[in-house]
Amino acid sequence: MDVRPLIRFRDIHGYWRAFRLVGSGPPLLLIHGIGDSSETWLEVIPELARRHTVIAPDLLGHGESAKPRADYAVAAYACGMRDLLSVLDVDRVTVVGHSLGGGIAMQFAYQFPERCERLVLVGSGGIGPEVHPLLRIAAAPGAEIGLSVAASAPVRAAMRLAAPVLRSTGGMRLGPDFGYVLERYRALRPRHARQAFLRTLRAGVDVRGQVITMLDRCYLAAALPTLIVWGRRDGVIPIRHARIAHEAMPGSRLEIFDRSGHFPHHDEPTRFVAVVEDFLAGTSPALYDPVSWRRMLRDGRAAEPAASSALDPHLSSGA
């Protein structure tokens, strides 16, 4: 079987959407994080594609996809995933989301529960306010100039030369992810790419941190098989968010990768594939029941106050 994850393109709503489509079997939708692209999944796609149809898009404003002046909110991205799947004649899918992609995955499950079979969250956003300081700074007014300078060739070259020293002093709190994150800055050289990045970032982050949380709707995921994967050395989104999400999502499975940072699928790809495959084999796809969904919406919030203190993103989870 040919599992080469080649880039393909489709025109959706007048914008080119890039994606990788490979394999056969039950479909998996892999959603990358901010400033990244479908390339982030290249180490795990071939193995996952042995048993699954793998769909790995470049989000609008990222990678090889168009970068228009457009809506880059999480809800808009979720709609974009729905539209891409529809164009590809895929009705239902297991969604795997990393970082921003995790927030999009949760939003997709919330907006389109009839289309989501399972949920895999990898170092996911949308759980608590904490996020790396550099992202908070980039969300501040006037950050365009600083980002333009940071993405320039001379500064990137200087950062590469200083990389050994920066790594020895903590790598700007990025730990094992320093090199990969630094490499992502290359994609921000074009002005339209920086603008798309900043619109995406500011839709979910301000100078105080993440502004979007899915905790208030996590009770709706009670019947949705959910796997949470996190790197213990994650310097972008703290590991305690994994504990919070696990507590907030009844029946979810939590896997901590001790040697990984923010990108477990890079740091430990073999284990990542094994964990995802085991989760898929050991769970049945969720079946959307509109009657139960309406009942949860009516009754869920009434039950929330008794458990809300345990789910407060500002409380320590012991991680």
Buried (B, 14 or more C-beta within 10 A) or exposed (E): EEBEBEBBEBEBEEBBBBBBBBBEEBBBBBBBBBBBBBBBBBBBBBBBBBBBBBBBBBBBBBBBBBBBEBEBBBBBBBBBBBBBBEEBEBEBBBBBBBBBBBBBBBBBBBBBBEBBBBBBBBBBBBBBBBBBEBBBEBBEEEBEEEBBEBBBEEEBEEBEEEBEEBBEEEBBEBBBBBEBBBEBBEBBEEEEBBBBBBBBBBBBBBEEBBEBBBBEBBBBBBBBBBBBBBBBBBBBBBBBBBBBBBBBBEEBBBBBBEEBBBBBBBBBBEBBBEBBBEBBEEBEBBEBEEEBBEEBEEEBEEEBEEEEEEBEBEEEBEB
